[in-house]
Amino acid sequence: MKLVTQVLTLAILFSVACNHAHAQRKGEMTVYEITDPPAYLKLDPFYKKHVSASGYPVLGSENVNDYALKEAAFLINMMLLRRPDLRQVMIETKSRCVVMAYS
């Protein structure tokens, strides 16, 4: 079971690296800006930070490291790079990613 987990982890990392290299070749560098959550999300005041992963919300409390939010947005963009249809469905169904702080 441990070997299967390691192989899957390597496969995912390889896939993300390949997609990132592809995006860089095209000159598509995304800047992830930390903002207050948009009002239309109607969130609890607990959520103080927001990053958009090409329209998909990534959220966290004030205790979440900014880099963690940006990394989550980057990974989401890489996973959905070739699936804009899936990203759109996730946005339309009000799905969101929440990053929890260490403490």
mmCIF file of the C-alpha atoms, coordinates in Angstrom:
data_MODEL
# 
_entry.id   MODEL 
# 
loop_
_atom_site.group_PDB 
_atom_site.id 
_atom_site.type_symbol 
_atom_site.label_atom_id 
_atom_site.label_alt_id 
_atom_site.label_comp_id 
_atom_site.label_asym_id 
_atom_site.label_entity_id 
_atom_site.label_seq_id 
_atom_site.pdbx_PDB_ins_code 
_atom_site.Cartn_x 
_atom_site.Cartn_y 
_atom_site.Cartn_z 
_atom_site.occupancy 
_atom_site.B_iso_or_equiv 
_atom_site.pdbx_formal_charge 
_atom_site.auth_seq_id 
_atom_site.auth_comp_id 
_atom_site.auth_asym_id 
_atom_site.auth_atom_id 
_atom_site.pdbx_PDB_model_num 
ATOM 1   C CA . MET A 1 1   ? 0.000   0.000  0.000   1.00 0.00 ? 1   MET A CA 1 
ATOM 2   C CA . LYS A 1 2   ? 2.865   2.368  0.805   1.00 0.00 ? 2   LYS A CA 1 
ATOM 3   C CA . LEU A 1 3   ? 4.376   1.760  -2.632  1.00 0.00 ? 3   LEU A CA 1 
ATOM 4   C CA . VAL A 1 4   ? 1.063   2.551  -4.326  1.00 0.00 ? 4   VAL A CA 1 
ATOM 5   C CA . THR A 1 5   ? 0.831   5.838  -2.420  1.00 0.00 ? 5   THR A CA 1 
ATOM 6   C CA . GLN A 1 6   ? 4.373   6.773  -3.383  1.00 0.00 ? 6   GLN A CA 1 
ATOM 7   C CA . VAL A 1 7   ? 3.790   5.964  -7.049  1.00 0.00 ? 7   VAL A CA 1 
ATOM 8   C CA . LEU A 1 8   ? 0.552   7.976  -7.129  1.00 0.00 ? 8   LEU A CA 1 
ATOM 9   C CA . THR A 1 9   ? 2.240   10.923 -5.427  1.00 0.00 ? 9   THR A CA 1 
ATOM 10  C CA . LEU A 1 10  ? 5.069   10.889 -7.955  1.00 0.00 ? 10  LEU A CA 1 
ATOM 11  C CA . ALA A 1 11  ? 2.604   10.653 -10.843 1.00 0.00 ? 11  ALA A CA 1 
ATOM 12  C CA . ILE A 1 12  ? 0.645   13.663 -9.570  1.00 0.00 ? 12  ILE A CA 1 
ATOM 13  C CA . LEU A 1 13  ? 3.801   15.714 -9.017  1.00 0.00 ? 13  LEU A CA 1 
ATOM 14  C CA . PHE A 1 14  ? 5.067   14.817 -12.488 1.00 0.00 ? 14  PHE A CA 1 
ATOM 15  C CA . SER A 1 15  ? 1.745   15.827 -14.024 1.00 0.00 ? 15  SER A CA 1 
ATOM 16  C CA . VAL A 1 16  ? 1.737   19.173 -12.212 1.00 0.00 ? 16  VAL A CA 1 
ATOM 17  C CA . ALA A 1 17  ? 5.351   19.842 -13.229 1.00 0.00 ? 17  ALA A CA 1 
ATOM 18  C CA . CYS A 1 18  ? 4.595   19.081 -16.884 1.00 0.00 ? 18  CYS A CA 1 
ATOM 19  C CA . ASN A 1 19  ? 1.535   21.325 -16.894 1.00 0.00 ? 19  ASN A CA 1 
ATOM 20  C CA . HIS A 1 20  ? 3.506   24.121 -15.219 1.00 0.00 ? 20  HIS A CA 1 
ATOM 21  C CA . ALA A 1 21  ? 6.276   23.848 -17.798 1.00 0.00 ? 21  ALA A CA 1 
ATOM 22  C CA . HIS A 1 22  ? 3.654   23.946 -20.568 1.00 0.00 ? 22  HIS A CA 1 
ATOM 23  C CA . ALA A 1 23  ? 2.083   27.091 -19.109 1.00 0.00 ? 23  ALA A CA 1 
ATOM 24  C CA . GLN A 1 24  ? 5.473   28.774 -18.763 1.00 0.00 ? 24  GLN A CA 1 
ATOM 25  C CA . ARG A 1 25  ? 6.332   28.048 -22.391 1.00 0.00 ? 25  ARG A CA 1 
ATOM 26  C CA . LYS A 1 26  ? 3.158   29.822 -23.441 1.00 0.00 ? 26  LYS A CA 1 
ATOM 27  C CA . GLY A 1 27  ? 4.142   32.852 -21.341 1.00 0.00 ? 27  GLY A CA 1 
ATOM 28  C CA . GLU A 1 28  ? 1.150   32.521 -19.036 1.00 0.00 ? 28  GLU A CA 1 
ATOM 29  C CA . MET A 1 29  ? 2.396   33.615 -15.636 1.00 0.00 ? 29  MET A CA 1 
ATOM 30  C CA . THR A 1 30  ? -0.402  34.089 -13.127 1.00 0.00 ? 30  THR A CA 1 
ATOM 31  C CA . VAL A 1 31  ? -0.071  36.483 -10.203 1.00 0.00 ? 31  VAL A CA 1 
ATOM 32  C CA . TYR A 1 32  ? -2.042  35.326 -7.180  1.00 0.00 ? 32  TYR A CA 1 
ATOM 33  C CA . GLU A 1 33  ? -3.251  38.281 -5.124  1.00 0.00 ? 33  GLU A CA 1 
ATOM 34  C CA . ILE A 1 34  ? -4.538  37.906 -1.561  1.00 0.00 ? 34  ILE A CA 1 
ATOM 35  C CA . THR A 1 35  ? -7.757  39.901 -1.120  1.00 0.00 ? 35  THR A CA 1 
ATOM 36  C CA . ASP A 1 36  ? -10.723 40.066 1.208   1.00 0.00 ? 36  ASP A CA 1 
ATOM 37  C CA . PRO A 1 37  ? -13.377 37.511 0.265   1.00 0.00 ? 37  PRO A CA 1 
ATOM 38  C CA . PRO A 1 38  ? -15.900 38.906 -2.234  1.00 0.00 ? 38  PRO A CA 1 
ATOM 39  C CA . ALA A 1 39  ? -19.306 39.802 -0.782  1.00 0.00 ? 39  ALA A CA 1 
ATOM 40  C CA . TYR A 1 40  ? -21.141 37.584 -3.292  1.00 0.00 ? 40  TYR A CA 1 
ATOM 41  C CA . LEU A 1 41  ? -19.709 34.481 -1.563  1.00 0.00 ? 41  LEU A CA 1 
ATOM 42  C CA . LYS A 1 42  ? -21.698 35.385 1.596   1.00 0.00 ? 42  LYS A CA 1 
ATOM 43  C CA . LEU A 1 43  ? -19.096 33.869 3.916   1.00 0.00 ? 43  LEU A CA 1 
ATOM 44  C CA . ASP A 1 44  ? -18.815 33.730 7.671   1.00 0.00 ? 44  ASP A CA 1 
ATOM 45  C CA . PRO A 1 45  ? -16.523 36.495 9.015   1.00 0.00 ? 45  PRO A CA 1 
ATOM 46  C CA . PHE A 1 46  ? -14.056 33.732 9.970   1.00 0.00 ? 46  PHE A CA 1 
ATOM 47  C CA . TYR A 1 47  ? -12.793 33.754 6.379   1.00 0.00 ? 47  TYR A CA 1 
ATOM 48  C CA . LYS A 1 48  ? -10.516 36.772 5.978   1.00 0.00 ? 48  LYS A CA 1 
ATOM 49  C CA . LYS A 1 49  ? -8.395  35.819 2.948   1.00 0.00 ? 49  LYS A CA 1 
ATOM 50  C CA . HIS A 1 50  ? -9.268  34.987 -0.640  1.00 0.00 ? 50  HIS A CA 1 
ATOM 51  C CA . VAL A 1 51  ? -7.325  34.086 -3.776  1.00 0.00 ? 51  VAL A CA 1 
ATOM 52  C CA . SER A 1 52  ? -8.884  33.479 -7.164  1.00 0.00 ? 52  SER A CA 1 
ATOM 53  C CA . ALA A 1 53  ? -7.705  30.412 -9.048  1.00 0.00 ? 53  ALA A CA 1 
ATOM 54  C CA . SER A 1 54  ? -8.958  31.729 -12.397 1.00 0.00 ? 54  SER A CA 1 
ATOM 55  C CA . GLY A 1 55  ? -12.382 32.369 -10.895 1.00 0.00 ? 55  GLY A CA 1 
ATOM 56  C CA . TYR A 1 56  ? -12.440 29.475 -8.437  1.00 0.00 ? 56  TYR A CA 1 
ATOM 57  C CA . PRO A 1 57  ? -12.333 30.761 -4.824  1.00 0.00 ? 57  PRO A CA 1 
ATOM 58  C CA . VAL A 1 58  ? -9.570  29.666 -2.448  1.00 0.00 ? 58  VAL A CA 1 
ATOM 59  C CA . LEU A 1 59  ? -10.286 30.798 1.114   1.00 0.00 ? 59  LEU A CA 1 
ATOM 60  C CA . GLY A 1 60  ? -8.628  30.922 4.506   1.00 0.00 ? 60  GLY A CA 1 
ATOM 61  C CA . SER A 1 61  ? -8.765  32.545 7.920   1.00 0.00 ? 61  SER A CA 1 
ATOM 62  C CA . GLU A 1 62  ? -6.404  35.327 8.974   1.00 0.00 ? 62  GLU A CA 1 
ATOM 63  C CA . ASN A 1 63  ? -4.075  32.649 10.419  1.00 0.00 ? 63  ASN A CA 1 
ATOM 64  C CA . VAL A 1 64  ? -3.457  30.936 7.084   1.00 0.00 ? 64  VAL A CA 1 
ATOM 65  C CA . ASN A 1 65  ? -0.085  31.649 5.520   1.00 0.00 ? 65  ASN A CA 1 
ATOM 66  C CA . ASP A 1 66  ? -0.422  33.693 2.317   1.00 0.00 ? 66  ASP A CA 1 
ATOM 67  C CA . TYR A 1 67  ? 1.964   31.360 0.533   1.00 0.00 ? 67  TYR A CA 1 
ATOM 68  C CA . ALA A 1 68  ? -0.290  28.379 1.378   1.00 0.00 ? 68  ALA A CA 1 
ATOM 69  C CA . LEU A 1 69  ? -3.264  30.100 -0.266  1.00 0.00 ? 69  LEU A CA 1 
ATOM 70  C CA . LYS A 1 70  ? -1.230  31.001 -3.339  1.00 0.00 ? 70  LYS A CA 1 
ATOM 71  C CA . GLU A 1 71  ? 0.133   27.462 -3.593  1.00 0.00 ? 71  GLU A CA 1 
ATOM 72  C CA . ALA A 1 72  ? -3.387  26.012 -3.362  1.00 0.00 ? 72  ALA A CA 1 
ATOM 73  C CA . ALA A 1 73  ? -4.561  28.338 -6.150  1.00 0.00 ? 73  ALA A CA 1 
ATOM 74  C CA . PHE A 1 74  ? -1.562  27.374 -8.276  1.00 0.00 ? 74  PHE A CA 1 
ATOM 75  C CA . LEU A 1 75  ? -2.219  23.644 -7.809  1.00 0.00 ? 75  LEU A CA 1 
ATOM 76  C CA . ILE A 1 76  ? -5.917  24.048 -8.603  1.00 0.00 ? 76  ILE A CA 1 
ATOM 77  C CA . ASN A 1 77  ? -5.035  25.903 -11.799 1.00 0.00 ? 77  ASN A CA 1 
ATOM 78  C CA . MET A 1 78  ? -2.591  23.177 -12.787 1.00 0.00 ? 78  MET A CA 1 
ATOM 79  C CA . MET A 1 79  ? -5.103  20.394 -12.109 1.00 0.00 ? 79  MET A CA 1 
ATOM 80  C CA . LEU A 1 80  ? -7.813  22.152 -14.117 1.00 0.00 ? 80  LEU A CA 1 
ATOM 81  C CA . LEU A 1 81  ? -5.552  23.464 -16.887 1.00 0.00 ? 81  LEU A CA 1 
ATOM 82  C CA . ARG A 1 82  ? -7.100  21.225 -19.518 1.00 0.00 ? 82  ARG A CA 1 
ATOM 83  C CA . ARG A 1 83  ? -10.571 21.068 -17.958 1.00 0.00 ? 83  ARG A CA 1 
ATOM 84  C CA . PRO A 1 84  ? -12.136 24.537 -18.169 1.00 0.00 ? 84  PRO A CA 1 
ATOM 85  C CA . ASP A 1 85  ? -15.531 22.828 -18.338 1.00 0.00 ? 85  ASP A CA 1 
ATOM 86  C CA . LEU A 1 86  ? -14.963 21.237 -14.936 1.00 0.00 ? 86  LEU A CA 1 
ATOM 87  C CA . ARG A 1 87  ? -13.740 24.542 -13.446 1.00 0.00 ? 87  ARG A CA 1 
ATOM 88  C CA . GLN A 1 88  ? -16.908 26.250 -14.673 1.00 0.00 ? 88  GLN A CA 1 
ATOM 89  C CA . VAL A 1 89  ? -19.146 23.600 -13.105 1.00 0.00 ? 89  VAL A CA 1 
ATOM 90  C CA . MET A 1 90  ? -17.230 23.904 -9.819  1.00 0.00 ? 90  MET A CA 1 
ATOM 91  C CA . ILE A 1 91  ? -17.756 27.680 -9.841  1.00 0.00 ? 91  ILE A CA 1 
ATOM 92  C CA . GLU A 1 92  ? -21.434 27.431 -10.808 1.00 0.00 ? 92  GLU A CA 1 
ATOM 93  C CA . THR A 1 93  ? -22.164 24.925 -8.029  1.00 0.00 ? 93  THR A CA 1 
ATOM 94  C CA . LYS A 1 94  ? -20.523 27.287 -5.507  1.00 0.00 ? 94  LYS A CA 1 
ATOM 95  C CA . SER A 1 95  ? -17.736 24.877 -4.683  1.00 0.00 ? 95  SER A CA 1 
ATOM 96  C CA . ARG A 1 96  ? -14.670 26.376 -3.006  1.00 0.00 ? 96  ARG A CA 1 
ATOM 97  C CA . CYS A 1 97  ? -11.329 25.362 -1.580  1.00 0.00 ? 97  CYS A CA 1 
ATOM 98  C CA . VAL A 1 98  ? -10.589 26.178 2.062   1.00 0.00 ? 98  VAL A CA 1 
ATOM 99  C CA . VAL A 1 99  ? -7.048  26.105 3.425   1.00 0.00 ? 99  VAL A CA 1 
ATOM 100 C CA . MET A 1 100 ? -6.798  25.513 7.160   1.00 0.00 ? 100 MET A CA 1 
ATOM 101 C CA . ALA A 1 101 ? -4.112  27.114 9.320   1.00 0.00 ? 101 ALA A CA 1 
ATOM 102 C CA . TYR A 1 102 ? -1.583  25.023 11.179  1.00 0.00 ? 102 TYR A CA 1 
ATOM 103 C CA . SER A 1 103 ? -2.860  26.282 14.546  1.00 0.00 ? 103 SER A CA 1 
# 
